[in-house]
């Protein structure tokens, strides 16, 4: 059995692991923020497109493979966020 490393080496290892975990958490949070921003931008653009002509939402549903109901709910979700929290 090999001898245990010194306390200094073990402490340094623990600090490096903690730093790696913090970096991972920060990058995960940033990725989540970017994903949410992309979703919001996508659904806001879909909102404009679905109002182009009568039946556009059906055509969007066919193109995206989302249901019309899902499209409506997501558009309401992301456009009400931009307007300050929805209807009153």
Wavefront OBJ file of the C-alpha trace (Angstrom):
o trace
v 0.000 0.000 0.000
v 1.437 3.375 -0.943
v 1.800 6.052 1.731
v -0.736 8.878 1.949
v 0.422 12.215 0.498
v 1.169 15.111 2.791
v -1.618 17.337 4.092
v -0.414 20.184 1.851
v -0.820 18.062 -1.271
v -4.244 16.880 -0.154
v -5.360 20.445 0.667
v -4.159 21.678 -2.728
v -6.062 18.872 -4.458
v -9.264 19.748 -2.594
v -8.875 23.418 -3.541
v -8.384 22.533 -7.215
v -11.432 20.268 -7.157
v -13.499 23.048 -5.550
v -12.311 25.503 -8.224
v -13.224 23.042 -10.992
v -16.675 22.527 -9.483
v -17.228 26.290 -9.225
v -16.155 26.769 -12.848
v -18.551 24.023 -13.958
v -21.415 25.606 -12.018
v -20.708 29.026 -13.538
v -20.533 27.620 -17.066
v -23.751 25.653 -16.535
v -25.533 28.783 -15.316
v -24.284 30.746 -18.319
v -25.378 27.993 -20.700
v -28.840 27.964 -19.125
v -29.094 31.752 -19.436
v -28.096 31.580 -23.116
v -30.568 28.777 -23.774
v -33.404 30.762 -22.189
v -32.474 33.857 -24.214
v -32.471 31.796 -27.425
v -35.883 30.323 -26.587
v -37.313 33.772 -25.899
v -35.949 35.166 -29.165
v -37.267 32.170 -31.124
v -40.801 32.382 -29.742
v -40.959 36.153 -30.174
v -40.022 35.760 -33.839
v -42.625 32.995 -34.206
v -45.209 35.393 -32.752
v -44.572 37.850 -35.557
v -44.625 35.110 -38.181
v -47.870 33.543 -36.981
v -49.681 36.850 -37.445
v -48.715 37.230 -41.108
v -51.851 35.654 -42.540
v -54.859 33.591 -41.557
v -53.693 30.013 -41.023
v -50.021 30.885 -40.543
v -49.975 29.214 -37.128
v -51.085 25.957 -38.739
v -48.306 26.246 -41.303
v -45.788 26.974 -38.536
v -47.033 23.928 -36.634
v -46.462 21.793 -39.719
v -42.970 23.209 -40.261
v -41.839 22.908 -36.635
v -43.704 19.706 -35.701
v -45.113 21.521 -32.638
v -48.859 21.543 -32.027
v -50.759 24.773 -32.549
v -51.611 24.733 -28.841
v -47.937 24.464 -27.875
v -47.058 27.327 -30.202
v -49.768 29.513 -28.708
v -48.720 28.739 -25.126
v -45.041 29.369 -25.788
v -45.739 32.609 -27.654
v -47.911 33.813 -24.778
v -45.259 32.777 -22.272
v -42.392 34.583 -23.946
v -44.244 37.638 -25.219
v -45.907 38.277 -21.852
v -42.451 38.128 -20.191
v -41.269 40.887 -22.505
v -44.322 43.022 -21.769
v -43.799 42.991 -18.028
v -45.492 39.917 -16.686
v -48.572 39.257 -18.737
v -52.153 40.430 -18.646
v -53.759 42.362 -15.828
l 1 2 3 4 5 6 7 8 9 10 11 12 13 14 15 16 17 18 19 20 21 22 23 24 25 26 27 28 29 30 31 32 33 34 35 36 37 38 39 40 41 42 43 44 45 46 47 48 49 50 51 52 53 54 55 56 57 58 59 60 61 62 63 64 65 66 67 68 69 70 71 72 73 74 75 76 77 78 79 80 81 82 83 84 85 86 87 88
